[in-house]
Amino acid sequence: MSKSQPALLFLSIILLSLTVQIQTPHLQRRFNPPRASFSQSVSSPDIRLDLTTPQEVGECIPSTFSITVKNVGNGTVQDLNVTNEMPEGFRYQDGSGRVNGTPVDPSILGRNLTWNLGDLPVNSSYVIEFNLTAGCSAKTGAIDRAFAEYSNGTHTFYKKEESPGIKVLHPVLVVYKEPVVVPAHKGDQVSWVVRVRNEGFSLARNVTILDNLGNGLSLDAIDPPQNGTFPNGTLYWTNITLDVGDEFRIELNVTVV
């Protein structure tokens, strides 16, 4: 081997070293390691509140109302309270409250009925059913309202629903007396019929009928018999129920004295 060969080999090693030193920083600048990705699931309960009411109700007739609460969020609903604000002139039927089919009466304050339900897991529901009865002061267009209050453990949230106007049907009682006038003399026997007819739009309950014979008449027969007689001679019939179109008929026979 000539003396120039070791020099050439040494020069090649130096050039290779320089090439590596130049290329390595270039490769480091182009290398971008993937960034770490993190996600965090936040508990966020939410509810859907549905109120179902009848379109029309009859006076003195219990009607079923219902409230459905469903957890549509991604966390447990806590401290859930559901309140129904009854329409004016309505009253709660004792013992009619049910939660998912189990009898549960609400706490009552004024027109508010409240059920304290506690926790509600995700995708779970409470169905509250109860009966309300319209009184004689209830008016057509009555509004029923439902409220829900709940928590996620830190904050309190509220939901509200209200019904369309509810039509309230009332009975209308009409009294007929036939004949209206009976010509008679002392000693004559006369008779007449009293009819009480429900010509309204709802059932009539606890109807009481009064008939005062007046002076100069002695009662001979009556059908059906009265439930009682007041000291002044007024006859009365009580606890009568008349559906729409029904009537209560009384036939009386008297003697003029």
C-alpha positions in Angstrom: 0.0 0.0 0.0 1.3 3.5 -0.9 1.7 6.2 1.7 -1.1 8.2 0.2 -3.8 5.6 1.0 -3.9 6.2 4.8 -4.3 9.9 4.1 -7.3 9.3 1.8 -8.9 6.9 4.3 -8.5 9.5 7.1 -10.0 12.2 4.9 -13.0 9.9 4.1 -13.7 9.4 7.8 -13.6 13.1 8.4 -16.0 13.8 5.5 -18.4 11.1 6.8 -18.3 12.7 10.3 -19.1 16.1 8.9 -22.0 14.7 6.9 -23.5 13.2 10.0 -23.1 16.4 12.0 -24.8 18.4 9.3 -27.7 16.0 8.6 -28.6 15.2 12.2 -29.8 18.7 13.2 -31.8 18.8 10.0 -33.6 15.6 11.0 -34.2 16.8 14.5 -35.9 20.0 13.3 -38.3 17.9 11.1 -39.3 15.5 13.8 -42.6 16.5 15.5 -43.6 14.0 18.3 -47.4 13.6 18.7 -49.1 15.7 21.4 -50.9 14.1 24.2 -54.7 14.4 24.2 -56.9 14.5 27.3 -60.7 14.7 27.7 -62.8 15.0 30.9 -66.5 13.9 31.3 -68.5 16.4 33.2 -71.6 15.3 35.1 -74.5 17.4 33.8 -78.0 16.2 34.8 -81.0 17.5 32.9 -84.7 16.7 32.9 -87.7 16.7 30.6 -90.9 17.8 32.3 -94.2 16.8 30.7 -97.7 17.8 32.1 -100.8 15.9 30.9 -104.2 17.3 31.7 -107.8 16.6 30.5 -109.2 19.0 27.9 -112.4 19.3 29.8 -113.6 18.4 33.3 -117.0 18.2 34.9 -117.9 19.9 38.1 -117.7 17.6 41.1 -116.2 14.8 39.0 -112.6 13.7 39.8 -110.3 13.9 36.7 -106.8 12.4 36.3 -103.8 14.6 35.9 -100.2 13.4 35.4 -96.6 14.8 35.5 -93.7 12.8 34.0 -90.1 13.7 34.8 -87.2 12.0 32.9 -83.5 12.5 33.4 -82.2 13.1 29.9 -78.7 14.4 31.0 -75.5 12.5 31.8 -75.5 12.7 35.5 -77.7 11.8 38.4 -80.4 14.3 39.3 -80.3 15.1 43.0 -82.9 16.6 45.5 -85.8 16.4 43.0 -89.0 18.2 44.0 -92.0 18.3 41.8 -94.9 20.7 42.4 -98.3 21.0 40.8 -100.1 24.3 41.1 -103.8 23.4 40.9 -106.1 25.7 38.9 -108.3 28.0 41.0 -111.5 26.3 42.2 -110.0 22.8 42.0 -109.2 20.5 44.9 -107.1 17.4 45.4 -108.8 14.1 45.9 -107.2 12.6 49.0 -105.5 9.3 48.5 -105.3 9.6 44.7 -101.6 10.4 44.4 -99.3 7.8 42.8 -95.6 7.8 41.9 -94.7 5.1 39.4 -97.8 3.2 40.5 -97.1 3.4 44.2 -99.6 5.4 46.4 -97.8 8.7 47.5 -99.8 11.7 48.7 -98.2 15.1 48.3 -97.6 17.7 50.9 -100.2 20.4 50.3 -99.8 24.1 50.8 -102.6 26.3 49.4 -103.0 25.3 45.8 -99.6 23.6 45.6 -99.1 19.8 45.7 -95.4 18.8 46.2 -93.7 15.4 46.0 -90.1 15.2 47.3 -88.6 12.5 45.1 -84.8 12.5 45.9 -82.4 11.2 43.3 -83.2 10.3 39.7 -80.5 8.3 37.7 -79.8 8.9 34.0 -82.5 7.7 31.6 -84.9 7.0 34.6 -88.3 8.6 35.0 -90.9 9.4 37.6 -94.6 9.3 36.6 -96.8 11.2 39.0 -100.6 10.7 38.8 -103.3 12.3 40.9 -107.0 13.4 40.7 -108.3 16.9 40.9 -112.0 17.9 41.2 -113.4 21.1 39.9 -115.7 22.9 42.3 -118.6 25.1 41.5 -116.3 28.2 41.5 -114.0 26.7 38.8 -114.1 28.5 35.5 -113.5 27.5 31.9 -110.0 28.4 30.8 -108.4 27.1 34.1 -104.6 26.6 33.9 -102.7 23.8 35.7 -98.9 24.3 36.2 -96.1 21.9 37.0 -92.7 22.9 38.5 -89.5 20.8 39.0 -86.6 21.8 41.2 -83.4 19.7 41.2 -79.6 19.8 41.8 -76.4 18.4 40.4 -74.9 18.6 43.9 -73.6 22.1 43.4 -76.2 24.2 41.6 -80.0 24.2 41.7 -82.1 24.2 38.5 -85.7 24.7 37.6 -88.2 23.6 35.0 -91.8 24.7 34.4 -94.7 23.5 32.3 -98.3 24.7 32.1 -101.5 23.3 30.5 -103.7 24.8 27.9 -106.9 26.2 29.2 -109.2 23.5 30.7 -112.9 23.6 29.9 -115.0 23.3 33.0 -118.5 21.8 32.5 -121.2 22.7 35.0 -124.6 21.1 35.6 -127.7 23.3 35.1 -130.8 22.2 37.1 -134.3 23.3 35.8 -137.4 22.8 38.0 -140.8 22.1 36.3 -144.1 22.0 38.3 -147.1 20.7 36.4 -149.7 22.0 36.4 -148.6 25.4 37.5 -152.2 26.3 38.7 -154.9 23.9 39.9 -158.4 25.3 40.4 -159.8 23.7 43.6 -162.3 24.2 46.4 -162.3 23.1 50.0 -162.5 19.3 50.2 -161.2 18.8 46.7 -158.3 16.5 46.1 -155.6 17.8 43.7 -152.3 16.5 42.5 -149.2 17.8 40.7 -145.8 16.7 39.6 -142.5 18.3 40.3 -139.6 17.5 37.9 -136.0 18.5 38.4 -134.0 18.0 35.3 -130.2 18.4 34.6 -130.0 20.4 31.4 -126.3 21.3 31.8 -123.1 19.7 30.7 -121.9 17.8 33.7 -123.0 15.4 36.5 -124.9 17.0 39.4 -124.3 15.5 42.8 -125.7 16.1 46.3 -128.9 17.7 44.9 -131.5 18.7 47.5 -135.1 19.4 46.5 -137.5 21.4 48.7 -141.3 21.7 48.4 -143.5 23.7 50.7 -147.1 22.7 50.5 -148.3 26.0 52.1 -151.4 26.7 54.2 -154.7 25.0 53.5 -153.3 21.7 52.1 -153.2 18.3 53.7 -150.8 15.8 52.2 -152.5 12.5 51.2 -149.8 10.7 49.2 -146.3 11.3 47.8 -144.1 9.3 45.5 -141.2 8.9 46.2 -141.5 9.6 50.0 -139.5 12.6 51.2 -136.4 12.1 53.3 -137.8 14.4 55.9 -140.0 17.4 56.8 -138.9 20.7 58.3 -140.9 22.1 61.2 -142.5 24.6 58.9 -143.9 21.8 56.8 -141.4 22.0 54.0 -140.6 18.5 52.5 -137.1 17.7 51.3 -135.3 15.1 49.3 -131.5 14.9 49.6 -128.3 13.2 48.1 -129.7 13.1 44.6 -127.4 12.5 41.7 -128.4 13.6 38.2 -126.4 12.9 35.1 -126.8 15.2 32.0 -130.4 14.7 30.8 -131.6 12.9 33.9 -134.5 14.1 36.0 -135.9 13.5 39.5 -139.7 13.2 39.5 -142.0 13.7 42.5 -145.8 13.2 42.4 -147.9 14.7 45.2 -151.6 14.2 46.1 -153.2 16.6 48.6 -156.6 17.7 49.9 -157.7 21.3 50.2 -158.7 22.0 53.8 
